[in-house]
Amino acid sequence: MITGGQSYVSAPPAFSADGRLLLACTGRTVSVFSASTGMLVSELEGHEGDVTAVVVAPPPVAAAAKLASYCWTAGLDGFLVYWDFAAAELVRKVQVGLPVHSMVIPNIARISRGAEIYTPFAFVSVEDTSKPSNEKLRGQLRIYDLTKGRQVGSLLAETRKPEMIVASSSGEFLGITNKRKLHVWRIPTKNFKPDKIRKIKLSHTKNLNTLAFHPSERIVASGDATGRILIWRGFGNAKFSGSDGTKSELDEDRGDVRGNGDADTCTTWHWHSSGVRFLKFSTDGAYLFSGGMEGVIVVWQLDTGKRRYKPRLGSPLLSFVDSPDSSIACVSCMNNQVHLLKMPNMEVMKSIAGIKLPISSPNLGGCYRDVYGFDYSNKLVAVPTEDYCIQFYDLFENTEVSEVQVCERNFHPVDDITMYISLVSLSIDGKFMCTIDVKLPEEELGGLVTLKFWNQGSRAGQYFLSTVIYEPHSDAGISAIAFRPGKNMAVSSSFGGNFKVWVQSMLSQPSDEKNQSGWRCQSVGSYKNKPMTAATFSSDGSVLAVAAENVVTLWDPDNNTLVGVIAEALSPITKLSFIGTSPFLMSLSQSSKPQVAMWNVPNLSMQWSYSLFAEAACCSSSRSEFAVLALLSCPDGETLAEQDGVILLFDAENPKPVSSWSVKKVRGGSVAFLKGDSSLDANRKDRIDGEASSLVYVNGSHEYVIFDPRSNEELHIGKSAHKNIQTEEPGPIGYASIFGELPKLESKKDVPEILFIPSERPWETIFSGSTHVLPPLTKLCPAFLASLLEKRPVANE
């Protein structure tokens, strides 16, 4: 079993103490990447739920900072785990018992026997699952002594939901946002005692999203849902004035510029057009970094409010993390990418790219389902992205292969979706790709459907545009695209009542005497003017099956003649597929009367059928079997995005499922057969022509699992295996770790003799050579000055 596709941006990552490694939460594991190469170095496996926080443990001794290789992680399984990430070993676990959504570990010391001893205390944000779902206060802030492995003190706060905790770099202050208020705690970092923690609230008129503390001054910044940034200076001067953490006698309820907050001044900045996603002060505190939906990092000068920008990051931003190495930082993007930045210019050095996340928009409704394309021979999945691209992702290596730009159009994350890619289809051998992009009408005007054919380049996942066809079926939408095996032919079916057969032709260009391939329409077919809702070719390409609503029609693709009609299904058919080399045809109906039906093509009759709410289905190209991804309940009225379901494996002749697997996040998911890996094929005797066959399931969050359909193992998305892990290069030591590598000097004996060639511009080499062979200055200077003068012709008067 192979898993992949986890999100790299579900939680902010963390740098190691020396800045050479980046630790990212990826599902139930923590992936460790090299900050210099962006390659995967190792993985930390031990959580039974998604990891929500990773904190690199501060070293006990400052001199040993670069040697520290320990971290704490928190997860929804209710455990805090201590790791040696250099050796990828689990050291210990602390049980919380409730899902942990956020965690910080300030640098706190306790006095023991007259000496200060570093003691790790974790401040965690948990969800109290014992309360009913309609309970107003389900979030809690707790303190855990990680040395003793138990909770200390009482609850710091109760909130509607678990909130993200932010700590200052010194560990003296903690804060969360809660609706329109900012909660700030002062933590006694020396001789820590829970009862000495003090709290203030800062108020605002809008909901707050994020916050950040200044590294050295009492300044806190917060961003709200409208794009404003508020800077509170001198916060807590009244209540936090006691150096020992005792309560101040000053008036705590004195008025402030925002409600009754304890702060000297509050300044407002505004550039972002929507909610601010992250704030981060620079190490010296002179600048403030902010980011949001615009995909732009804004750098604010704290004293003057002046700003500069890092634009064109291509996706909304989620978090910004700086490194102990001041020359490196990273930013996490909503498109599942982490960019490693070279500071201070913020130039993108490397990008850690995961599989792109699904497009979610109410404008698309239910028309954006099962649009993945699969390259069966190269084991790639083609995923349409929000920025009008097709991402090719290697399923076995869990890495991005390439991106193909489908629409030459600027992408603005803050704008509403006006264009999307509705269909992607690849030929069996991966030589051709077809895409359908749809421009949504504005006020019922200006809609456009474009059909594009692409030819494969020199490597897998590389395609170049061959043919563009605007409105291939007039103003009607396209329901399906299918390629004919073994020939350069494709078919497109339309809701407008017809289908078209496309063939590739070589176009001769007399000007440069080069041949270019293009696609043209060979024939058009229809059946009683019914909408054509699905289409497919048989495995040998001799039969074309097209669904005319709930009727399956069979055609000769060469002559475009109708050869047969199969009985009606219960409702309009949305998917057709021939099952391997067998005489059976599978149909899928996804309306209010769902049906999975098996048709006997030679007899023009139904073999068997089921009433299943199916999300997707696929057929094997070499066996008489197919798989169905089915929902466990009716999708009508279902609002949960993570709906459970089941994968059923059928033999074409038998209505009884051969195998079944329970899966989650079925809505928006897909299944497909791929050329398998020999390590996954459990029953090697059952191979066809010595070729293994694997089944891949991609869920609604684009996480996937590849498994042998003939094995009985239970599916777990999130547990990693078969990862492409790069061995980390050894770091520099000694002189090189401080001053860098010395330049390599070559011996003069190895330098070949270079013959002297007179230059066409002698003034550039006039001073070259040894000083004792140069001519006297009285002869050298006139020649040099004359070479700098430009002679112009004088016209005769």
HELIX and SHEET records of a PDB file:
HELIX    1   1 ALA A   62  LEU A   67  5                                   6    
HELIX    2   2 PRO A  194  LYS A  196  5                                   3    
HELIX    3   3 ARG A  684  ASP A  686  5                                   3    
HELIX    4   4 TYR A  735  PHE A  739  1                                   5    
HELIX    5   5 LYS A  748  ASP A  750  5                                   3    
HELIX    6   6 PRO A  762  GLU A  764  5                                   3    
HELIX    7   7 THR A  771  VAL A  773  5                                   3    
HELIX    8   8 LEU A  777  LEU A  788  1                                  12    
SHEET    1   A 4 ILE A   2  GLY A   4  0                                        
SHEET    2   A 4 TYR A 704  PHE A 707 -1                                        
SHEET    3   A 4 SER A 693  VAL A 698 -1                                        
SHEET    4   A 4 SER A 670  LYS A 675 -1                                        
SHEET    1   B 4 ALA A  14  PHE A  15  0                                        
SHEET    2   B 4 LEU A  21  THR A  26 -1                                        
SHEET    3   B 4 THR A  29  SER A  34 -1                                        
SHEET    4   B 4 LEU A  40  GLU A  45 -1                                        
SHEET    1   C 4 VAL A  51  VAL A  56  0                                        
SHEET    2   C 4 TYR A  70  GLY A  75 -1                                        
SHEET    3   C 4 PHE A  79  ASP A  84 -1                                        
SHEET    4   C 4 GLU A  89  GLN A  95 -1                                        
SHEET    1   D 4 VAL A 100  VAL A 104  0                                        
SHEET    2   D 4 PHE A 121  GLU A 127 -1                                        
SHEET    3   D 4 GLY A 139  ASP A 145 -1                                        
SHEET    4   D 4 ARG A 150  THR A 159 -1                                        
SHEET    1   E 2 ALA A 109  SER A 112  0                                        
SHEET    2   E 2 ALA A 115  TYR A 118 -1                                        
SHEET    1   F 4 VAL A 166  ALA A 167  0                                        
SHEET    2   F 4 PHE A 173  ASN A 178 -1                                        
SHEET    3   F 4 LYS A 181  ARG A 186 -1                                        
SHEET    4   F 4 ARG A 198  SER A 203 -1                                        
SHEET    1   G 4 LEU A 208  PHE A 213  0                                        
SHEET    2   G 4 ILE A 219  ASP A 224 -1                                        
SHEET    3   G 4 ARG A 228  ARG A 233 -1                                        
SHEET    4   G 4 THR A 265  HIS A 270 -1                                        
SHEET    1   H 4 VAL A 276  PHE A 281  0                                        
SHEET    2   H 4 TYR A 287  GLY A 292 -1                                        
SHEET    3   H 4 ILE A 297  GLN A 301 -1                                        
SHEET    4   H 4 ARG A 307  LYS A 310 -1                                        
SHEET    1   I 4 LEU A 317  ASP A 322  0                                        
SHEET    2   I 4 ILE A 328  CYS A 333 -1                                        
SHEET    3   I 4 GLN A 337  LYS A 342 -1                                        
SHEET    4   I 4 GLU A 347  ALA A 353 -1                                        
SHEET    1   J 4 GLY A 373  ASP A 375  0                                        
SHEET    2   J 4 LEU A 380  PRO A 384 -1                                        
SHEET    3   J 4 CYS A 389  ASP A 394 -1                                        
SHEET    4   J 4 THR A 399  GLN A 405 -1                                        
SHEET    1   K 4 MET A 419  LEU A 426  0                                        
SHEET    2   K 4 PHE A 432  LYS A 439 -1                                        
SHEET    3   K 4 LEU A 448  GLN A 456 -1                                        
SHEET    4   K 4 TYR A 463  TYR A 470 -1                                        
SHEET    1   L 4 ILE A 478  PHE A 483  0                                        
SHEET    2   L 4 MET A 489  SER A 494 -1                                        
SHEET    3   L 4 PHE A 499  GLN A 509 -1                                        
SHEET    4   L 4 LYS A 514  GLY A 525 -1                                        
SHEET    1   M 4 MET A 532  PHE A 537  0                                        
SHEET    2   M 4 LEU A 544  ALA A 548 -1                                        
SHEET    3   M 4 VAL A 551  ASP A 556 -1                                        
SHEET    4   M 4 THR A 561  ILE A 566 -1                                        
SHEET    1   N 4 LYS A 575  PHE A 578  0                                        
SHEET    2   N 4 PHE A 584  SER A 589 -1                                        
SHEET    3   N 4 GLN A 595  ASN A 600 -1                                        
SHEET    4   N 4 SER A 605  TYR A 610 -1                                        
SHEET    1   O 4 ALA A 614  CYS A 619  0                                        
SHEET    2   O 4 GLU A 625  LEU A 631 -1                                        
SHEET    3   O 4 GLY A 645  ASP A 651 -1                                        
SHEET    4   O 4 ASN A 654  VAL A 663 -1                                        
END                                                                             
